[in-house]
Amino acid sequence: MAHVENHLIERLPLRYRKRFLSLCEPVQLVLSDILYEPGQPIRHVYFPSDGYVSLVTLVEDRPGVEVGMVGREGMLGVQLVLGVKQAPWRALVQGQGTAWRMESALFTHALAASPALQRDLKHYLYVLMAQQAASAGCLRFHLIDQRLARWLLMSQDRAHSDSFRVTHEFLAYMLGMRRVGVTAAASQMQKDGLIEYRRGELTVLNRTGLEAMACTCYAADRRTYDELLG
């Protein structure tokens, strides 16, 4: 991994950043791997570089619904800032790629040694809380096409590419919808020239059009991040 390419690490003062990275190891995030399960101890934290992870809330015997997403802009395991050593949701790799990984005990010591890291991670924790709150409202009140457009934009932002792999089944899982509803919404987007979908590969053709279709939650997420960590 030649470059850091994680926004939170890149914000660290240079001298401390080198020491911080010496405690990390580069790892591959493999599509569909589960990094955390609810209630289980956190053994590692992750700072994605070009992979990204879905945060999925599980409800009884249902498959769950996505309430957040972590990519290059953030980290997985930020609840350790609060002294909480377990995850409240399933962390599922949505986009394969690279990440920096650190043992939780080392991260706790590194956090104590850096006021700058503490400040940024407290801000990021608020960003993540705001994203999860928006997701709850979005799930309840917004239309399928609005929610799908938001999810595609969030994924494109973290994939850093116009194309990424996803299936209709996975989309239904992430959005908490029936597959037939996702298929109908995605088919209409394709007819409107917003996206192209072939054999599990989705390509965004018209980002401006998706932004116009997406609910206000997407812009609110971006604005909150920019205000605190931009």
Secondary structure, 3 states (H helix, E strand, C coil): CCCCCCHHHHCCCHHHHHHHHHCCEEEEECCCCEEECCCCECCEEEEECCCEEEEEECCCCCCCEEEEEECCCCCECHHHHHCCCECCCEEEEEECEEEEEEEHHHHHHHHHCCHHHHHHHHHHHHHHHHHHHHHHHHHHHCCHHHHHHHHHHHHHHHHCCCEEECCHHHHHHHHCCCHHHHHHHHHHHHHCCCEEEECCEEEECCHHHHHHHCCHHHHHHHHHHHHHHC
